[in-house]
């Protein structure tokens, strides 16, 4: 059962919340890692900056009164023993190393040793860089007691009695590192908990607001779709181009327009179907009634009727059969055109030759009605590119219609005029014309002039012509004035012979 009050599915909400929780955890972990890393470096940088001149002070204070080397070249261990006591009073974590010019460790003053084998030499590159920058930059050097790690240091060069080297002091030794790690671990734990809590609260707030804003347009679209589903066919998404999901909004509006348009067409088709059934029933009823009447008369009075009367009745019956056949053929033809089951097969052909054939075909009918039928063709041979069968059918309907509405001693003309890359075809008669109010509707099915002036007809001829013109992507227009005749004009693309 669908809850119509919901605009977002639980599955979508769960996915959104899952994504935000993942982002919260990722942000919290990244924040803690970066903060811890920068804090540790910050503390080490401060410690190194504070103790940057310790090595210089050692050289200045201790090496002025006593040499670091004895006369035999050995290290003055007593001097460094005093140095150790002095250093312990200041910082128990300091480790002092006496290095030669190549970085080899000549002697060390270390309060506590570990089980690892101490290094025999240290890299001079960090020492040179430290001396060059005068300790203003954060630089890590080798830790002789821990070969796998690097530590902050102070260093200074010396040159005494022909001996040159470096005083290399680790300012954060093992004990200080242990105390720092313990304190840092405690504060880091507190920082982590606080950071995670604050990050989660902040991210949760951002997540709620983000989901609300991100799904705002989605909720609007969902509500609009639901109202459309419930029958509000006029509803559309307002300003779809300003929506965060513009493609969806525009697609829905286009889809809704298409659905409504199709529904209108279906209603129109249904109304036309009803109208067609009514009109066809009327047109079929008349000739059928006439047929039935005359056949019954022949059956009842066959012995009393003269041969002339019988011949007359049979002719009337024959004429009504022709009318029925014509009506059925036109209905069948129009239904195929209406259902778009006819595809024009376009090819080049001579519209001049086709016109001559049609004039010859309708010549007898025109003479029977005392009407002059002629072709006006200023060009010797006009070639067009169209479906010859459909064009012939359209011209037949137009000529037959013109003859039907032209009074005796009138004139019907089929004219061909080449106009650039098109051929204009004009069927003109000298009949009574078409009332101005009726002209916009003469191509509708069963639309004829008013009852007092109209001739007998099925009302589908011009509608078929209009459908044929649509298939050829052209239009047909009517020019008519009351009592001055009518002209039906359309154009076809000219075909140029190579």
Number of C-alpha atoms within 10 A of each C-alpha: 3 6 7 8 8 11 16 12 10 10 9 10 13 11 11 15 16 12 12 20 16 11 15 20 15 12 17 21 16 12 16 20 14 12 16 18 11 12 14 15 14 13 13 20 20 13 16 25 19 13 20 25 15 19 24 17 13 17 19 12 12 16 16 11 9 12 16 22 16 12 9 6 10 11 16 15 15 11 16 19 13 13 16 21 13 12 19 15 8 10 15 20 20 21 25 25 23 20 23 18 13 13 18 18 21 14 17 19 19 19 17 12 10 9 7 10 11 14 14 13 17 20 13 17 10 16 25 14 13 22 15 11 12 15 21 13 14 17 20 19 20 21 24 22 21 17 13 8 11 15 18 24 32 27 25 22 18 21 11 13 11 6 13 13 19 24 22 24 25 26 26 23 24 22 15 15 15 13 12 15 14 12 12 18 13 12 13 20 13 12 16 19 14 13 19 19 13 13 18 20 13 12 20 16 12 13 20 14 12 15 15 13 12 13 17 15 20 19 15 16 22 15 17 20 19 15 15 15 10 9 9 12 14 10 14 20 17 14 10 19 13 10 18 15 15 14 11 16 24 18 12 18 18 13 12 18 16 12 13 14 12 12 12 12 12 12 12 12 14 12 12 13 12 12 14 16 12 12 16 16 11 11 17 17 13 14 19 15 12 15 20 13 14 17 16 12 14 17 10 11 12 14 9 10 13 11 11 9 13 17 12 13 18 16 12 16 20 13 14 19 16 13 19 19 12 13 19 14 12 17 18 12 15 21 14 12 19 14 8 11 10 15 11 15 11 14 12 16 18 15 23 20 14 15 22 14 13 17 19 13 12 16 15 13 15 25 13 10 15 16 22 17 21 17 16 14 17 11 10 8 13 20 22 23 20 21 18 19 11 22 19 16 14 21 19 19 18 21 22 16 17 25 26 19 21 23 16 16 12 18 20 24 19 23 18 22 16 18 11 9 13 18 21 17 22 22 22 23 29 23 23 17 21 22 14 11 9 13 18 11 13 20 22 15 19 19 16 22 18 11 8 6 10 11 13 10 14 20 20 22 24 20 22 25 23 21 19 23 19 13 18 20 10 13 16 16 15 18 14 21 16 12 12 13 21 23 22 18 16 16 23 22 19 22 18 11 6 3
